[in-house]
Amino acid sequence: MRAAFIGLLTAGLLASPAAASAQSAPLPSCDGVRILHTPVRIQSGDTAAYVHVFYDSRTAVACAYLDSSNQTWGYSKHMTIQLKHCQRPSSTRGVCNGQLQSTAVGGWSSGRSDKVTLRITDGYIMGVGRIWWNDNYGINQSRAIARVSSARVAQRDVEEATREATEATR
C-alpha cells in the first residue's frame, strides 16, 4: 500500500497546478507552547500533514500551521489551516460550542502552510486542517478541549480562587 501511495504522490503531485519548488523563505513558526498536534489523513488513511497549534499566554495569541508529512514534503498541495475560539469545550470533533471568532489561511505549499493567529484571552481552541491535490483530500477537525487563558486572566482566576477560599474559611 505504501508503494502505491508513493506512486500516487509521484504521479499526482508532479502534475498539480502549482509546481513544487524549494522554499527560500524561512518556514513559519509560532511562539508559545504547542497544545495540539494531530495528523491530517487522506482517503487511503495515509498521513499527508499535521496540524500544529500553539498558545503564548504572555501575549494571549494562538497560532497554528500545517506541516507536510515526510511522505508529502516537497510536493505541491493546497493547504488550509483554521483556528476557532470557542466559549465551551466539546467532546465531538468539529464542534465549536459558542464560537466567538475564527480565522483561516490557505494556499499552495510544498512543505509548511502559512501560519494563522488569533488573540484569545480566555476560552477553548479548536484547530482545523484541510489538504488536497488532484483527487486526494484530507481534513482533521480537533475537539475544542484545549483551554487557554492569558497570564492576566490566569492571575485573575488565581486571585478569585484565593478570595473564595479565604471567604469559605471565615
C-alpha positions in Angstrom: 0.0 0.0 0.0 2.9 2.4 0.8 4.4 1.8 -2.6 1.0 2.6 -4.2 0.7 5.8 -2.1 4.2 6.9 -3.1 3.4 6.1 -6.8 0.2 8.1 -6.4 2.2 11.0 -4.9 4.8 10.9 -7.7 2.3 10.7 -10.5 -0.4 13.0 -9.0 1.6 15.8 -7.3 4.0 16.4 -10.1 1.1 17.2 -12.3 -0.6 19.6 -9.7 -1.5 23.2 -10.7 1.4 24.8 -8.7 4.8 23.3 -9.4 6.6 22.2 -6.3 9.6 24.4 -5.6 12.2 24.8 -2.9 11.2 27.3 -0.2 13.7 30.1 0.1 11.8 32.0 2.8 12.1 30.8 6.4 9.4 28.4 7.5 6.5 29.9 9.5 6.8 29.2 13.2 4.8 30.1 16.3 5.7 31.3 19.8 4.4 29.7 22.9 3.7 26.1 23.9 2.3 23.5 21.5 -1.1 22.5 22.7 -2.3 20.4 19.8 -0.5 18.1 17.3 -2.8 15.9 15.2 -2.5 14.2 11.7 -4.5 15.0 8.6 -5.1 11.8 6.7 -6.3 11.4 3.1 -8.8 8.8 1.9 -6.3 6.0 1.8 -5.6 6.6 5.5 -2.1 7.8 4.9 -0.9 10.9 6.8 -0.4 13.9 4.5 0.2 16.6 7.0 0.0 17.6 10.7 -1.9 20.3 12.5 0.2 22.2 15.0 -1.5 24.7 17.4 0.5 26.8 19.9 -0.6 29.3 22.6 1.5 32.1 24.1 -0.1 33.1 27.4 2.2 36.2 27.7 0.7 37.7 24.5 -2.6 35.8 24.5 -2.0 34.7 20.9 -3.0 31.3 19.5 -1.0 30.4 16.4 -1.3 27.4 14.0 0.1 25.9 10.8 0.0 22.7 8.8 3.2 20.8 8.2 3.5 18.2 5.4 4.3 14.7 6.4 7.6 13.1 5.3 5.6 11.3 2.5 4.2 14.6 1.0 7.0 17.1 1.8 8.3 18.7 -1.4 5.1 18.1 -3.4 2.7 20.9 -4.1 -0.7 20.7 -2.4 -3.4 23.1 -1.3 -3.3 23.5 2.5 -5.7 25.4 4.7 -5.3 25.9 8.4 -8.1 27.4 10.6 -8.3 28.4 14.3 -11.6 28.7 16.1 -12.2 30.3 19.5 -14.9 28.5 21.4 -16.7 29.5 24.7 -17.1 26.0 25.9 -15.3 22.6 25.5 -16.5 20.0 23.0 -16.2 16.2 23.1 -17.1 16.0 19.4 -14.6 16.7 16.6 -15.5 19.7 14.5 -17.9 21.2 17.1 -17.1 24.6 18.5 -19.7 25.4 21.2 -20.3 29.1 21.4 -18.0 30.1 18.6 -16.6 33.6 19.4 -14.2 34.1 16.5 -12.5 32.2 13.7 -9.7 32.8 11.1 -8.1 30.8 8.4 -5.4 30.9 5.7 -4.9 28.7 2.7 -2.7 28.3 -0.3 -0.4 26.0 -2.3 2.6 24.8 -0.5 5.2 22.0 -0.8 6.1 22.0 2.9 4.5 24.1 5.6 1.5 26.3 5.3 1.4 29.9 6.2 0.6 30.5 9.9 -2.7 31.8 11.2 -3.1 33.7 14.5 -5.9 34.7 16.9 -5.9 36.8 20.0 -7.6 34.7 22.7 -7.6 35.8 26.4 -9.8 33.1 27.7 -11.7 30.1 26.2 -11.1 27.0 24.2 -9.1 26.5 20.9 -10.1 24.3 18.0 -7.8 23.6 15.1 -8.9 22.5 11.6 -6.5 21.4 8.9 -7.5 20.7 5.2 -5.3 19.4 2.4 -6.0 18.5 -1.2 -4.3 17.9 -4.6 -5.8 16.2 -7.6 -8.2 13.5 -6.3 -6.7 13.4 -2.8 -8.4 15.1 0.1 -8.0 15.1 3.9 -9.4 17.0 6.8 -9.0 16.9 10.5 -11.1 18.9 12.9 -10.0 18.7 16.5 -12.2 18.9 19.5 -12.4 22.2 21.4 -10.7 20.8 24.5 -7.6 23.0 24.8 -8.5 25.6 27.4 -6.3 28.7 27.3 -6.1 31.9 29.2 -3.6 34.8 29.1 -1.3 35.4 32.1 -3.5 38.3 33.1 -6.7 36.1 33.1 -4.9 33.3 34.8 -3.7 35.7 37.6 -7.3 37.0 37.9 -8.6 33.3 38.3 -5.9 32.6 40.9 -6.9 35.7 42.9 -10.6 34.9 42.6 -10.0 31.3 43.8 -7.9 32.6 46.7 -10.5 35.1 47.7 -13.3 32.4 47.6 -11.1 30.0 49.7 -10.5 32.8 52.2 -14.2 33.6 52.4 -15.1 30.0 52.8 -12.8 29.6 55.9 -14.3 32.6 57.7 
